[in-house]
Amino acid sequence: MKRDKMKIFRLHQNINTSYDTYDSAVVVANSAEEAQKIHPNGVSGDFSLFELHHKYHHDSWVSRPDLVTVTYLGDVVGEPDRDI
């Protein structure tokens, strides 16, 4: 079964510029919408995880996916690892 080619995206935010926060990351995902939901710590999905004082993220990113700018960089060449 052939899978769609995974894509490489740059994520960027300039809203949360406090100490010890992320401003950008490069991620691999199937779509820009999927990439936009990835936290630079490697967690994706529920953005309530990224709100102030969460025990794992300590407000290190933005609180909503629509605050993340996504730039398409290219396609993954070869087979991605199973962990992707």
mmCIF file of the N, C-alpha and C atoms, coordinates in Angstrom:
data_MODEL
# 
_entry.id   MODEL 
# 
loop_
_atom_site.group_PDB 
_atom_site.id 
_atom_site.type_symbol 
_atom_site.label_atom_id 
_atom_site.label_alt_id 
_atom_site.label_comp_id 
_atom_site.label_asym_id 
_atom_site.label_entity_id 
_atom_site.label_seq_id 
_atom_site.pdbx_PDB_ins_code 
_atom_site.Cartn_x 
_atom_site.Cartn_y 
_atom_site.Cartn_z 
_atom_site.occupancy 
_atom_site.B_iso_or_equiv 
_atom_site.pdbx_formal_charge 
_atom_site.auth_seq_id 
_atom_site.auth_comp_id 
_atom_site.auth_asym_id 
_atom_site.auth_atom_id 
_atom_site.pdbx_PDB_model_num 
ATOM 1   N N  . MET A 1 1  ? 0.836  -1.173 0.000  1.00 0.00 ? 1  MET A N  1 
ATOM 2   C CA . MET A 1 1  ? 0.000  0.000  0.000  1.00 0.00 ? 1  MET A CA 1 
ATOM 3   C C  . MET A 1 1  ? 0.891  1.249  0.000  1.00 0.00 ? 1  MET A C  1 
ATOM 4   N N  . LYS A 1 2  ? 0.688  2.114  -0.978 1.00 0.00 ? 2  LYS A N  1 
ATOM 5   C CA . LYS A 1 2  ? 1.497  3.316  -1.081 1.00 0.00 ? 2  LYS A CA 1 
ATOM 6   C C  . LYS A 1 2  ? 0.939  4.416  -0.182 1.00 0.00 ? 2  LYS A C  1 
ATOM 7   N N  . ARG A 1 3  ? 1.825  5.012  0.614  1.00 0.00 ? 3  ARG A N  1 
ATOM 8   C CA . ARG A 1 3  ? 1.420  6.112  1.490  1.00 0.00 ? 3  ARG A CA 1 
ATOM 9   C C  . ARG A 1 3  ? 1.708  7.434  0.782  1.00 0.00 ? 3  ARG A C  1 
ATOM 10  N N  . ASP A 1 4  ? 0.943  8.460  1.148  1.00 0.00 ? 4  ASP A N  1 
ATOM 11  C CA . ASP A 1 4  ? 1.231  9.792  0.633  1.00 0.00 ? 4  ASP A CA 1 
ATOM 12  C C  . ASP A 1 4  ? 2.600  10.218 1.138  1.00 0.00 ? 4  ASP A C  1 
ATOM 13  N N  . LYS A 1 5  ? 3.283  11.009 0.327  1.00 0.00 ? 5  LYS A N  1 
ATOM 14  C CA . LYS A 1 5  ? 4.598  11.510 0.718  1.00 0.00 ? 5  LYS A CA 1 
ATOM 15  C C  . LYS A 1 5  ? 4.471  12.460 1.899  1.00 0.00 ? 5  LYS A C  1 
ATOM 16  N N  . MET A 1 6  ? 5.270  12.221 2.917  1.00 0.00 ? 6  MET A N  1 
ATOM 17  C CA . MET A 1 6  ? 5.307  13.125 4.067  1.00 0.00 ? 6  MET A CA 1 
ATOM 18  C C  . MET A 1 6  ? 5.966  14.426 3.625  1.00 0.00 ? 6  MET A C  1 
ATOM 19  N N  . LYS A 1 7  ? 5.582  15.504 4.280  1.00 0.00 ? 7  LYS A N  1 
ATOM 20  C CA . LYS A 1 7  ? 6.078  16.821 3.924  1.00 0.00 ? 7  LYS A CA 1 
ATOM 21  C C  . LYS A 1 7  ? 6.832  17.452 5.098  1.00 0.00 ? 7  LYS A C  1 
ATOM 22  N N  . ILE A 1 8  ? 7.733  18.358 4.770  1.00 0.00 ? 8  ILE A N  1 
ATOM 23  C CA . ILE A 1 8  ? 8.521  19.065 5.777  1.00 0.00 ? 8  ILE A CA 1 
ATOM 24  C C  . ILE A 1 8  ? 7.999  20.504 5.863  1.00 0.00 ? 8  ILE A C  1 
ATOM 25  N N  . PHE A 1 9  ? 7.746  20.958 7.098  1.00 0.00 ? 9  PHE A N  1 
ATOM 26  C CA . PHE A 1 9  ? 7.205  22.295 7.315  1.00 0.00 ? 9  PHE A CA 1 
ATOM 27  C C  . PHE A 1 9  ? 8.022  23.024 8.377  1.00 0.00 ? 9  PHE A C  1 
ATOM 28  N N  . ARG A 1 10 ? 8.092  24.337 8.242  1.00 0.00 ? 10 ARG A N  1 
ATOM 29  C CA . ARG A 1 10 ? 8.648  25.195 9.287  1.00 0.00 ? 10 ARG A CA 1 
ATOM 30  C C  . ARG A 1 10 ? 7.470  25.829 10.018 1.00 0.00 ? 10 ARG A C  1 
ATOM 31  N N  . LEU A 1 11 ? 7.460  25.706 11.339 1.00 0.00 ? 11 LEU A N  1 
ATOM 32  C CA . LEU A 1 11 ? 6.464  26.354 12.183 1.00 0.00 ? 11 LEU A CA 1 
ATOM 33  C C  . LEU A 1 11 ? 7.099  27.580 12.802 1.00 0.00 ? 11 LEU A C  1 
ATOM 34  N N  . HIS A 1 12 ? 6.323  28.659 12.931 1.00 0.00 ? 12 HIS A N  1 
ATOM 35  C CA . HIS A 1 12 ? 6.857  29.881 13.520 1.00 0.00 ? 12 HIS A CA 1 
ATOM 36  C C  . HIS A 1 12 ? 5.756  30.607 14.280 1.00 0.00 ? 12 HIS A C  1 
ATOM 37  N N  . GLN A 1 13 ? 6.128  31.185 15.410 1.00 0.00 ? 13 GLN A N  1 
ATOM 38  C CA . GLN A 1 13 ? 5.211  32.055 16.150 1.00 0.00 ? 13 GLN A CA 1 
ATOM 39  C C  . GLN A 1 13 ? 6.019  33.201 16.737 1.00 0.00 ? 13 GLN A C  1 
ATOM 40  N N  . ASN A 1 14 ? 5.421  34.391 16.766 1.00 0.00 ? 14 ASN A N  1 
ATOM 41  C CA . ASN A 1 14 ? 6.117  35.543 17.352 1.00 0.00 ? 14 ASN A CA 1 
ATOM 42  C C  . ASN A 1 14 ? 5.235  36.236 18.385 1.00 0.00 ? 14 ASN A C  1 
ATOM 43  N N  . ILE A 1 15 ? 4.335  35.471 18.988 1.00 0.00 ? 15 ILE A N  1 
ATOM 44  C CA . ILE A 1 15 ? 3.432  36.002 20.008 1.00 0.00 ? 15 ILE A CA 1 
ATOM 45  C C  . ILE A 1 15 ? 3.999  35.764 21.405 1.00 0.00 ? 15 ILE A C  1 
ATOM 46  N N  . ASN A 1 16 ? 4.382  34.531 21.676 1.00 0.00 ? 16 ASN A N  1 
ATOM 47  C CA . ASN A 1 16 ? 4.942  34.171 22.972 1.00 0.00 ? 16 ASN A CA 1 
ATOM 48  C C  . ASN A 1 16 ? 6.460  34.272 22.862 1.00 0.00 ? 16 ASN A C  1 
ATOM 49  N N  . THR A 1 17 ? 7.018  35.400 23.290 1.00 0.00 ? 17 THR A N  1 
ATOM 50  C CA . THR A 1 17 ? 8.463  35.636 23.174 1.00 0.00 ? 17 THR A CA 1 
ATOM 51  C C  . THR A 1 17 ? 9.142  35.693 24.536 1.00 0.00 ? 17 THR A C  1 
ATOM 52  N N  . SER A 1 18 ? 8.502  35.092 25.529 1.00 0.00 ? 18 SER A N  1 
ATOM 53  C CA . SER A 1 18 ? 9.073  35.067 26.877 1.00 0.00 ? 18 SER A CA 1 
ATOM 54  C C  . SER A 1 18 ? 10.318 34.192 26.916 1.00 0.00 ? 18 SER A C  1 
ATOM 55  N N  . TYR A 1 19 ? 11.002 34.239 28.050 1.00 0.00 ? 19 TYR A N  1 
ATOM 56  C CA . TYR A 1 19 ? 12.186 33.417 28.275 1.00 0.00 ? 19 TYR A CA 1 
ATOM 57  C C  . TYR A 1 19 ? 11.822 31.934 28.187 1.00 0.00 ? 19 TYR A C  1 
ATOM 58  N N  . ASP A 1 20 ? 12.698 31.141 27.584 1.00 0.00 ? 20 ASP A N  1 
ATOM 59  C CA . ASP A 1 20 ? 12.568 29.689 27.529 1.00 0.00 ? 20 ASP A CA 1 
ATOM 60  C C  . ASP A 1 20 ? 11.329 29.244 26.761 1.00 0.00 ? 20 ASP A C  1 
ATOM 61  N N  . THR A 1 21 ? 11.048 29.916 25.643 1.00 0.00 ? 21 THR A N  1 
ATOM 62  C CA . THR A 1 21 ? 9.938  29.535 24.778 1.00 0.00 ? 21 THR A CA 1 
ATOM 63  C C  . THR A 1 21 ? 10.473 29.187 23.396 1.00 0.00 ? 21 THR A C  1 
ATOM 64  N N  . TYR A 1 22 ? 9.639  28.559 22.604 1.00 0.00 ? 22 TYR A N  1 
ATOM 65  C CA . TYR A 1 22 ? 9.988  28.242 21.218 1.00 0.00 ? 22 TYR A CA 1 
ATOM 66  C C  . TYR A 1 22 ? 9.487  29.351 20.309 1.00 0.00 ? 22 TYR A C  1 
ATOM 67  N N  . ASP A 1 23 ? 10.295 29.708 19.312 1.00 0.00 ? 23 ASP A N  1 
ATOM 68  C CA . ASP A 1 23 ? 9.801  30.628 18.301 1.00 0.00 ? 23 ASP A CA 1 
ATOM 69  C C  . ASP A 1 23 ? 9.569  29.907 16.983 1.00 0.00 ? 23 ASP A C  1 
ATOM 70  N N  . SER A 1 24 ? 10.237 28.774 16.777 1.00 0.00 ? 24 SER A N  1 
ATOM 71  C CA . SER A 1 24 ? 10.066 28.044 15.527 1.00 0.00 ? 24 SER A CA 1 
ATOM 72  C C  . SER A 1 24 ? 10.512 26.596 15.690 1.00 0.00 ? 24 SER A C  1 
ATOM 73  N N  . ALA A 1 25 ? 10.142 25.800 14.695 1.00 0.00 ? 25 ALA A N  1 
ATOM 74  C CA . ALA A 1 25 ? 10.536 24.390 14.657 1.00 0.00 ? 25 ALA A CA 1 
ATOM 75  C C  . ALA A 1 25 ? 10.375 23.888 13.230 1.00 0.00 ? 25 ALA A C  1 
ATOM 76  N N  . VAL A 1 26 ? 11.080 22.837 12.892 1.00 0.00 ? 26 VAL A N  1 
ATOM 77  C CA . VAL A 1 26 ? 10.892 22.150 11.616 1.00 0.00 ? 26 VAL A CA 1 
ATOM 78  C C  . VAL A 1 26 ? 10.284 20.794 11.950 1.00 0.00 ? 26 VAL A C  1 
ATOM 79  N N  . VAL A 1 27 ? 9.169  20.471 11.277 1.00 0.00 ? 27 VAL A N  1 
ATOM 80  C CA . VAL A 1 27 ? 8.441  19.240 11.574 1.00 0.00 ? 27 VAL A CA 1 
ATOM 81  C C  . VAL A 1 27 ? 8.112  18.486 10.293 1.00 0.00 ? 27 VAL A C  1 
ATOM 82  N N  . VAL A 1 28 ? 7.775  17.224 10.440 1.00 0.00 ? 28 VAL A N  1 
ATOM 83  C CA . VAL A 1 28 ? 7.319  16.383 9.338  1.00 0.00 ? 28 VAL A CA 1 
ATOM 84  C C  . VAL A 1 28 ? 5.870  16.030 9.609  1.00 0.00 ? 28 VAL A C  1 
ATOM 85  N N  . ALA A 1 29 ? 5.012  16.220 8.602  1.00 0.00 ? 29 ALA A N  1 
ATOM 86  C CA . ALA A 1 29 ? 3.587  15.932 8.754  1.00 0.00 ? 29 ALA A CA 1 
ATOM 87  C C  . ALA A 1 29 ? 2.995  15.646 7.376  1.00 0.00 ? 29 ALA A C  1 
ATOM 88  N N  . ASN A 1 30 ? 1.757  15.160 7.372  1.00 0.00 ? 30 ASN A N  1 
ATOM 89  C CA . ASN A 1 30 ? 1.064  14.880 6.115  1.00 0.00 ? 30 ASN A CA 1 
ATOM 90  C C  . ASN A 1 30 ? 0.484  16.127 5.466  1.00 0.00 ? 30 ASN A C  1 
ATOM 91  N N  . SER A 1 31 ? 0.208  17.155 6.266  1.00 0.00 ? 31 SER A N  1 
ATOM 92  C CA . SER A 1 31 ? -0.415 18.373 5.736  1.00 0.00 ? 31 SER A CA 1 
ATOM 93  C C  . SER A 1 31 ? -0.032 19.570 6.594  1.00 0.00 ? 31 SER A C  1 
ATOM 94  N N  . ALA A 1 32 ? -0.271 20.756 6.055  1.00 0.00 ? 32 ALA A N  1 
ATOM 95  C CA . ALA A 1 32 ? -0.004 21.984 6.808  1.00 0.00 ? 32 ALA A CA 1 
ATOM 96  C C  . ALA A 1 32 ? -0.907 22.055 8.032  1.00 0.00 ? 32 ALA A C  1 
ATOM 97  N N  . GLU A 1 33 ? -2.143 21.609 7.895  1.00 0.00 ? 33 GLU A N  1 
ATOM 98  C CA . GLU A 1 33 ? -3.080 21.632 9.016  1.00 0.00 ? 33 GLU A CA 1 
ATOM 99  C C  . GLU A 1 33 ? -2.610 20.723 10.146 1.00 0.00 ? 33 GLU A C  1 
ATOM 100 N N  . GLU A 1 34 ? -2.098 19.562 9.789  1.00 0.00 ? 34 GLU A N  1 
ATOM 101 C CA . GLU A 1 34 ? -1.560 18.637 10.800 1.00 0.00 ? 34 GLU A CA 1 
ATOM 102 C C  . GLU A 1 34 ? -0.310 19.227 11.445 1.00 0.00 ? 34 GLU A C  1 
ATOM 103 N N  . ALA A 1 35 ? 0.562  19.815 10.645 1.00 0.00 ? 35 ALA A N  1 
ATOM 104 C CA . ALA A 1 35 ? 1.801  20.412 11.162 1.00 0.00 ? 35 ALA A CA 1 
ATOM 105 C C  . ALA A 1 35 ? 1.495  21.536 12.138 1.00 0.00 ? 35 ALA A C  1 
ATOM 106 N N  . GLN A 1 36 ? 0.484  22.328 11.832 1.00 0.00 ? 36 GLN A N  1 
ATOM 107 C CA . GLN A 1 36 ? 0.130  23.485 12.654 1.00 0.00 ? 36 GLN A CA 1 
ATOM 108 C C  . GLN A 1 36 ? -0.252 23.081 14.075 1.00 0.00 ? 36 GLN A C  1 
ATOM 109 N N  . LYS A 1 37 ? -0.650 21.838 14.271 1.00 0.00 ? 37 LYS A N  1 
ATOM 110 C CA . LYS A 1 37 ? -1.082 21.352 15.582 1.00 0.00 ? 37 LYS A CA 1 
ATOM 111 C C  . LYS A 1 37 ? 0.041  20.690 16.382 1.00 0.00 ? 37 LYS A C  1 
ATOM 112 N N  . ILE A 1 38 ? 1.248  20.691 15.849 1.00 0.00 ? 38 ILE A N  1 
ATOM 113 C CA . ILE A 1 38 ? 2.380  20.054 16.535 1.00 0.00 ? 38 ILE A CA 1 
ATOM 114 C C  . ILE A 1 38 ? 3.082  21.060 17.437 1.00 0.00 ? 38 ILE A C  1 
ATOM 115 N N  . HIS A 1 39 ? 3.298  20.686 18.686 1.00 0.00 ? 39 HIS A N  1 
ATOM 116 C CA . HIS A 1 39 ? 4.090  21.498 19.610 1.00 0.00 ? 39 HIS A CA 1 
ATOM 117 C C  . HIS A 1 39 ? 5.559  21.167 19.372 1.00 0.00 ? 39 HIS A C  1 
ATOM 118 N N  . PRO A 1 40 ? 6.457  22.136 19.424 1.00 0.00 ? 40 PRO A N  1 
ATOM 119 C CA . PRO A 1 40 ? 7.877  21.841 19.217 1.00 0.00 ? 40 PRO A CA 1 
ATOM 120 C C  . PRO A 1 40 ? 8.455  20.785 20.157 1.00 0.00 ? 40 PRO A C  1 
ATOM 121 N N  . ASN A 1 41 ? 7.800  20.523 21.280 1.00 0.00 ? 41 ASN A N  1 
ATOM 122 C CA . ASN A 1 41 ? 8.244  19.434 22.157 1.00 0.00 ? 41 ASN A CA 1 
ATOM 123 C C  . ASN A 1 41 ? 7.894  18.071 21.587 1.00 0.00 ? 41 ASN A C  1 
ATOM 124 N N  . GLY A 1 42 ? 7.152  18.033 20.476 1.00 0.00 ? 42 GLY A N  1 
ATOM 125 C CA . GLY A 1 42 ? 6.811  16.769 19.841 1.00 0.00 ? 42 GLY A CA 1 
ATOM 126 C C  . GLY A 1 42 ? 5.406  16.285 20.127 1.00 0.00 ? 42 GLY A C  1 
ATOM 127 N N  . VAL A 1 43 ? 4.623  17.029 20.877 1.00 0.00 ? 43 VAL A N  1 
ATOM 128 C CA . VAL A 1 43 ? 3.249  16.652 21.201 1.00 0.00 ? 43 VAL A CA 1 
ATOM 129 C C  . VAL A 1 43 ? 2.332  17.306 20.174 1.00 0.00 ? 43 VAL A C  1 
ATOM 130 N N  . SER A 1 44 ? 1.266  16.622 19.790 1.00 0.00 ? 44 SER A N  1 
ATOM 131 C CA . SER A 1 44 ? 0.325  17.250 18.875 1.00 0.00 ? 44 SER A CA 1 
ATOM 132 C C  . SER A 1 44 ? -1.099 17.014 19.350 1.00 0.00 ? 44 SER A C  1 
ATOM 133 N N  . GLY A 1 45 ? -2.000 17.794 18.807 1.00 0.00 ? 45 GLY A N  1 
ATOM 134 C CA . GLY A 1 45 ? -3.413 17.594 19.082 1.00 0.00 ? 45 GLY A CA 1 
ATOM 135 C C  . GLY A 1 45 ? -4.048 18.667 19.921 1.00 0.00 ? 45 GLY A C  1 
ATOM 136 N N  . ASP A 1 46 ? -4.355 18.359 21.157 1.00 0.00 ? 46 ASP A N  1 
ATOM 137 C CA . ASP A 1 46 ? -5.152 19.219 22.025 1.00 0.00 ? 46 ASP A CA 1 
ATOM 138 C C  . ASP A 1 46 ? -4.355 20.426 22.499 1.00 0.00 ? 46 ASP A C  1 
ATOM 139 N N  . PHE A 1 47 ? -4.702 21.626 22.001 1.00 0.00 ? 47 PHE A N  1 
ATOM 140 C CA . PHE A 1 47 ? -3.946 22.822 22.368 1.00 0.00 ? 47 PHE A CA 1 
ATOM 141 C C  . PHE A 1 47 ? -4.195 23.261 23.796 1.00 0.00 ? 47 PHE A C  1 
ATOM 142 N N  . SER A 1 48 ? -5.142 22.654 24.483 1.00 0.00 ? 48 SER A N  1 
ATOM 143 C CA . SER A 1 48 ? -5.294 22.967 25.905 1.00 0.00 ? 48 SER A CA 1 
ATOM 144 C C  . SER A 1 48 ? -4.057 22.516 26.670 1.00 0.00 ? 48 SER A C  1 
ATOM 145 N N  . LEU A 1 49 ? -3.272 21.633 26.070 1.00 0.00 ? 49 LEU A N  1 
ATOM 146 C CA . LEU A 1 49 ? -2.019 21.203 26.689 1.00 0.00 ? 49 LEU A CA 1 
ATOM 147 C C  . LEU A 1 49 ? -1.016 22.340 26.780 1.00 0.00 ? 49 LEU A C  1 
ATOM 148 N N  . PHE A 1 50 ? -1.182 23.375 25.974 1.00 0.00 ? 50 PHE A N  1 
ATOM 149 C CA . PHE A 1 50 ? -0.173 24.415 25.866 1.00 0.00 ? 50 PHE A CA 1 
ATOM 150 C C  . PHE A 1 50 ? -0.541 25.681 26.627 1.00 0.00 ? 50 PHE A C  1 
ATOM 151 N N  . GLU A 1 51 ? -1.603 25.615 27.398 1.00 0.00 ? 51 GLU A N  1 
ATOM 152 C CA . GLU A 1 51 ? -2.009 26.792 28.151 1.00 0.00 ? 51 GLU A CA 1 
ATOM 153 C C  . GLU A 1 51 ? -1.087 27.006 29.343 1.00 0.00 ? 51 GLU A C  1 
ATOM 154 N N  . LEU A 1 52 ? -1.170 28.178 29.912 1.00 0.00 ? 52 LEU A N  1 
ATOM 155 C CA . LEU A 1 52 ? -0.306 28.597 31.010 1.00 0.00 ? 52 LEU A CA 1 
ATOM 156 C C  . LEU A 1 52 ? -0.235 27.564 32.127 1.00 0.00 ? 52 LEU A C  1 
ATOM 157 N N  . HIS A 1 53 ? 0.947  27.283 32.561 1.00 0.00 ? 53 HIS A N  1 
ATOM 158 C CA . HIS A 1 53 ? 1.251  26.440 33.719 1.00 0.00 ? 53 HIS A CA 1 
ATOM 159 C C  . HIS A 1 53 ? 0.957  24.955 33.523 1.00 0.00 ? 53 HIS A C  1 
ATOM 160 N N  . HIS A 1 54 ? 0.862  24.488 32.297 1.00 0.00 ? 54 HIS A N  1 
ATOM 161 C CA . HIS A 1 54 ? 0.748  23.041 32.119 1.00 0.00 ? 54 HIS A CA 1 
ATOM 162 C C  . HIS A 1 54 ? 2.043  22.409 32.607 1.00 0.00 ? 54 HIS A C  1 
ATOM 163 N N  . LYS A 1 55 ? 1.952  21.306 33.299 1.00 0.00 ? 55 LYS A N  1 
ATOM 164 C CA . LYS A 1 55 ? 3.135  20.746 33.973 1.00 0.00 ? 55 LYS A CA 1 
ATOM 165 C C  . LYS A 1 55 ? 4.247  20.308 33.019 1.00 0.00 ? 55 LYS A C  1 
ATOM 166 N N  . TYR A 1 56 ? 3.945  20.088 31.738 1.00 0.00 ? 56 TYR A N  1 
ATOM 167 C CA . TYR A 1 56 ? 4.987  19.657 30.816 1.00 0.00 ? 56 TYR A CA 1 
ATOM 168 C C  . TYR A 1 56 ? 5.488  20.774 29.900 1.00 0.00 ? 56 TYR A C  1 
ATOM 169 N N  . HIS A 1 57 ? 4.673  21.770 29.623 1.00 0.00 ? 57 HIS A N  1 
ATOM 170 C CA . HIS A 1 57 ? 5.048  22.741 28.599 1.00 0.00 ? 57 HIS A CA 1 
ATOM 171 C C  . HIS A 1 57 ? 5.307  24.136 29.131 1.00 0.00 ? 57 HIS A C  1 
ATOM 172 N N  . HIS A 1 58 ? 4.834  24.479 30.290 1.00 0.00 ? 58 HIS A N  1 
ATOM 173 C CA . HIS A 1 58 ? 5.134  25.753 30.942 1.00 0.00 ? 58 HIS A CA 1 
ATOM 174 C C  . HIS A 1 58 ? 4.985  26.954 30.011 1.00 0.00 ? 58 HIS A C  1 
ATOM 175 N N  . ASP A 1 59 ? 3.898  26.968 29.250 1.00 0.00 ? 59 ASP A N  1 
ATOM 176 C CA . ASP A 1 59 ? 3.600  28.120 28.403 1.00 0.00 ? 59 ASP A CA 1 
ATOM 177 C C  . ASP A 1 59 ? 4.740  28.416 27.429 1.00 0.00 ? 59 ASP A C  1 
ATOM 178 N N  . SER A 1 60 ? 5.262  27.392 26.771 1.00 0.00 ? 60 SER A N  1 
ATOM 179 C CA . SER A 1 60 ? 6.419  27.556 25.904 1.00 0.00 ? 60 SER A CA 1 
ATOM 180 C C  . SER A 1 60 ? 6.084  27.751 24.434 1.00 0.00 ? 60 SER A C  1 
ATOM 181 N N  . TRP A 1 61 ? 4.802  27.800 24.107 1.00 0.00 ? 61 TRP A N  1 
ATOM 182 C CA . TRP A 1 61 ? 4.363  27.911 22.716 1.00 0.00 ? 61 TRP A CA 1 
ATOM 183 C C  . TRP A 1 61 ? 3.124  28.803 22.706 1.00 0.00 ? 61 TRP A C  1 
ATOM 184 N N  . VAL A 1 62 ? 2.335  28.749 21.686 1.00 0.00 ? 62 VAL A N  1 
ATOM 185 C CA . VAL A 1 62 ? 1.109  29.550 21.609 1.00 0.00 ? 62 VAL A CA 1 
ATOM 186 C C  . VAL A 1 62 ? -0.087 28.715 22.053 1.00 0.00 ? 62 VAL A C  1 
ATOM 187 N N  . SER A 1 63 ? -1.196 29.369 22.325 1.00 0.00 ? 63 SER A N  1 
ATOM 188 C CA . SER A 1 63 ? -2.350 28.675 22.894 1.00 0.00 ? 63 SER A CA 1 
ATOM 189 C C  . SER A 1 63 ? -3.332 28.126 21.862 1.00 0.00 ? 63 SER A C  1 
ATOM 190 N N  . ARG A 1 64 ? -3.174 28.519 20.579 1.00 0.00 ? 64 ARG A N  1 
ATOM 191 C CA . ARG A 1 64 ? -4.100 28.056 19.541 1.00 0.00 ? 64 ARG A CA 1 
ATOM 192 C C  . ARG A 1 64 ? -3.336 27.779 18.244 1.00 0.00 ? 64 ARG A C  1 
ATOM 193 N N  . PRO A 1 65 ? -3.746 26.757 17.494 1.00 0.00 ? 65 PRO A N  1 
ATOM 194 C CA . PRO A 1 65 ? -3.063 26.443 16.234 1.00 0.00 ? 65 PRO A CA 1 
ATOM 195 C C  . PRO A 1 65 ? -3.092 27.593 15.229 1.00 0.00 ? 65 PRO A C  1 
ATOM 196 N N  . ASP A 1 66 ? -4.154 28.400 15.221 1.00 0.00 ? 66 ASP A N  1 
ATOM 197 C CA . ASP A 1 66 ? -4.244 29.476 14.227 1.00 0.00 ? 66 ASP A CA 1 
ATOM 198 C C  . ASP A 1 66 ? -3.212 30.581 14.475 1.00 0.00 ? 66 ASP A C  1 
ATOM 199 N N  . LEU A 1 67 ? -2.509 30.531 15.582 1.00 0.00 ? 67 LEU A N  1 
ATOM 200 C CA . LEU A 1 67 ? -1.460 31.505 15.872 1.00 0.00 ? 67 LEU A CA 1 
ATOM 201 C C  . LEU A 1 67 ? -0.095 31.049 15.347 1.00 0.00 ? 67 LEU A C  1 
ATOM 202 N N  . VAL A 1 68 ? -0.049 29.866 14.751 1.00 0.00 ? 68 VAL A N  1 
ATOM 203 C CA . VAL A 1 68 ? 1.193  29.299 14.218 1.00 0.00 ? 68 VAL A CA 1 
ATOM 204 C C  . VAL A 1 68 ? 1.234  29.525 12.704 1.00 0.00 ? 68 VAL A C  1 
ATOM 205 N N  . THR A 1 69 ? 2.322  30.110 12.230 1.00 0.00 ? 69 THR A N  1 
ATOM 206 C CA . THR A 1 69 ? 2.538  30.263 10.795 1.00 0.00 ? 69 THR A CA 1 
ATOM 207 C C  . THR A 1 69 ? 3.250  29.016 10.283 1.00 0.00 ? 69 THR A C  1 
ATOM 208 N N  . VAL A 1 70 ? 2.741  28.441 9.201  1.00 0.00 ? 70 VAL A N  1 
ATOM 209 C CA . VAL A 1 70 ? 3.303  27.210 8.633  1.00 0.00 ? 70 VAL A CA 1 
ATOM 210 C C  . VAL A 1 70 ? 3.842  27.507 7.236  1.00 0.00 ? 70 VAL A C  1 
ATOM 211 N N  . THR A 1 71 ? 5.093  27.109 6.998  1.00 0.00 ? 71 THR A N  1 
ATOM 212 C CA . THR A 1 71 ? 5.716  27.275 5.690  1.00 0.00 ? 71 THR A CA 1 
ATOM 213 C C  . THR A 1 71 ? 6.130  25.906 5.164  1.00 0.00 ? 71 THR A C  1 
ATOM 214 N N  . TYR A 1 72 ? 5.672  25.566 3.965  1.00 0.00 ? 72 TYR A N  1 
ATOM 215 C CA . TYR A 1 72 ? 6.039  24.300 3.331  1.00 0.00 ? 72 TYR A CA 1 
ATOM 216 C C  . TYR A 1 72 ? 7.488  24.386 2.849  1.00 0.00 ? 72 TYR A C  1 
ATOM 217 N N  . LEU A 1 73 ? 8.324  23.401 3.219  1.00 0.00 ? 73 LEU A N  1 
ATOM 218 C CA . LEU A 1 73 ? 9.730  23.391 2.831  1.00 0.00 ? 73 LEU A CA 1 
ATOM 219 C C  . LEU A 1 73 ? 10.051 22.367 1.749  1.00 0.00 ? 73 LEU A C  1 
ATOM 220 N N  . GLY A 1 74 ? 9.315  21.254 1.716  1.00 0.00 ? 74 GLY A N  1 
ATOM 221 C CA . GLY A 1 74 ? 9.590  20.219 0.721  1.00 0.00 ? 74 GLY A CA 1 
ATOM 222 C C  . GLY A 1 74 ? 9.036  18.876 1.155  1.00 0.00 ? 74 GLY A C  1 
ATOM 223 N N  . ASP A 1 75 ? 9.307  17.860 0.332  1.00 0.00 ? 75 ASP A N  1 
ATOM 224 C CA . ASP A 1 75 ? 8.851  16.496 0.612  1.00 0.00 ? 75 ASP A CA 1 
ATOM 225 C C  . ASP A 1 75 ? 9.965  15.699 1.278  1.00 0.00 ? 75 ASP A C  1 
ATOM 226 N N  . VAL A 1 76 ? 9.581  14.721 2.077  1.00 0.00 ? 76 VAL A N  1 
ATOM 227 C CA . VAL A 1 76 ? 10.530 13.785 2.672  1.00 0.00 ? 76 VAL A CA 1 
ATOM 228 C C  . VAL A 1 76 ? 10.998 12.854 1.560  1.00 0.00 ? 76 VAL A C  1 
ATOM 229 N N  . VAL A 1 77 ? 12.304 12.653 1.455  1.00 0.00 ? 77 VAL A N  1 
ATOM 230 C CA . VAL A 1 77 ? 12.876 11.763 0.463  1.00 0.00 ? 77 VAL A CA 1 
ATOM 231 C C  . VAL A 1 77 ? 13.167 10.428 1.127  1.00 0.00 ? 77 VAL A C  1 
ATOM 232 N N  . GLY A 1 78 ? 12.737 9.339  0.522  1.00 0.00 ? 78 GLY A N  1 
ATOM 233 C CA . GLY A 1 78 ? 12.946 8.024  1.092  1.00 0.00 ? 78 GLY A CA 1 
ATOM 234 C C  . GLY A 1 78 ? 11.828 7.683  2.062  1.00 0.00 ? 78 GLY A C  1 
ATOM 235 N N  . GLU A 1 79 ? 12.002 6.618  2.768  1.00 0.00 ? 79 GLU A N  1 
ATOM 236 C CA . GLU A 1 79 ? 10.993 6.164  3.728  1.00 0.00 ? 79 GLU A CA 1 
ATOM 237 C C  . GLU A 1 79 ? 11.246 6.791  5.093  1.00 0.00 ? 79 GLU A C  1 
ATOM 238 N N  . PRO A 1 80 ? 10.240 7.457  5.661  1.00 0.00 ? 80 PRO A N  1 
ATOM 239 C CA . PRO A 1 80 ? 10.426 8.004  7.018  1.00 0.00 ? 80 PRO A CA 1 
ATOM 240 C C  . PRO A 1 80 ? 10.480 6.901  8.060  1.00 0.00 ? 80 PRO A C  1 
ATOM 241 N N  . ASP A 1 81 ? 11.098 7.199  9.191  1.00 0.00 ? 81 ASP A N  1 
ATOM 242 C CA . ASP A 1 81 ? 11.149 6.244  10.295 1.00 0.00 ? 81 ASP A CA 1 
ATOM 243 C C  . ASP A 1 81 ? 9.737  5.930  10.775 1.00 0.00 ? 81 ASP A C  1 
ATOM 244 N N  . ARG A 1 82 ? 9.561  4.810  11.420 1.00 0.00 ? 82 ARG A N  1 
ATOM 245 C CA . ARG A 1 82 ? 8.245  4.427  11.952 1.00 0.00 ? 82 ARG A CA 1 
ATOM 246 C C  . ARG A 1 82 ? 7.753  5.406  13.012 1.00 0.00 ? 82 ARG A C  1 
ATOM 247 N N  . ASP A 1 83 ? 8.660  6.122  13.662 1.00 0.00 ? 83 ASP A N  1 
ATOM 248 C CA . ASP A 1 83 ? 8.279  7.062  14.716 1.00 0.00 ? 83 ASP A CA 1 
ATOM 249 C C  . ASP A 1 83 ? 7.643  8.338  14.193 1.00 0.00 ? 83 ASP A C  1 
ATOM 250 N N  . ILE A 1 84 ? 7.686  8.566  12.892 1.00 0.00 ? 84 ILE A N  1 
ATOM 251 C CA . ILE A 1 84 ? 7.137  9.801  12.326 1.00 0.00 ? 84 ILE A CA 1 
ATOM 252 C C  . ILE A 1 84 ? 5.660  9.620  12.041 1.00 0.00 ? 84 ILE A C  1 
# 
